[in-house]
Amino acid sequence: MKSLFATLLVLGAALGYAQQYSSFSNVGTFSPDISISQVGNSYTVALANNATQTYAGDTYEVDYIIGFWVLSTQNITATNINPSGWSTNNNNAGSGGIAGWSIGYQDSRRIDQGESQVFTFSSFSTGGTKSFGLYVRFGEALNCPDKNGCGDHANEKKYIRGNPVPEPATVFALGLGASALLRRRLRNKN
């Protein structure tokens, strides 16, 4: 009986700490220092040297990344291929789905400044609005010279959700498409 109770207690604690869509704080757009590019079912996550991110109104150094997820407002069906040392971390509980990977913060295979990691799904399917989630460690707050009244999240690990800054080629393609639509609309008015 004691072993059953202990097992249930451990299972309950594990479920209490499981990440889900609502675990991630929305930052809107990741800083240009955090890039996520996709080719097919593979995502490359890179952290620039001297990387920063704005969170809760303050700008922090980003020391490293120890988790990456594709997030959706609907459930996700995915099969992950694990890079060395990284563990699969998928969950469809809560108000959406997450599919991705995490690693221990002391593991040398985490993504430090100036490094990148490729993550691949052998299969992936979702509907809904897609964004990305990261588990990052913030360093010092950069906009808090006196450290009073700001920088409350310095030296903390946080789950953040957002989208990368579009690459220049993507922005150019979107602009080209918008200008073609505008020309077509103007031509149809005449």
Steps between C-alpha positions, in 0.01 A plus 500: 500500500785738586670433165176573312459827688864595430456420130185713479674784683796495258265478199294792631813709554626419149168596344496821702827605338415390144515781248190583305397780266400724791845457664652742248491879546431678171778741398352563154814499289835356605791738474710479181763329721284186513443344159281205408505379141306211352571264212233231475462343845840626620546815707833670565507703821793742537601740777724792399794623703392768751138392450221696670121466533233735630279339764243666728616846389871449569784388271713211625809319382412147381764267641379174340205303363407166659167431330340544157138427404261553213177623660147495365160615620384150402639153572823391332583151374876463473781249508829653611853397405712576804829683458770369733413571862166671430175338619163498323246722669152489338168582667146562376356593840347838565395749235731379224784270410877510529759278333871536554806428707673599822835440666648557845636848561839363606536287187774626266276419199257785583495794256743763633563840344651465153367144460216327317318166505294318237176334616311261269157337506465180297127583488311814598136606471299784653231755428444831670738787550865393517772673704821393673591450862840525663629426848770761557716625782502875532814670623524858615240761409663754268264794551522513880801710601397520866323159514203662681152453360602285203686187405288274721578197280880532484680168541178299463396225259176580311272335245433754226281484189526702180603506138839580349569825320434422130811454288564778245416268209162420658427869558596574137273221370208623712557858377514382139173311541331800668611735223367259233164487677490879526581538126229250413245681717588838349479357148154352572374840627587667169 
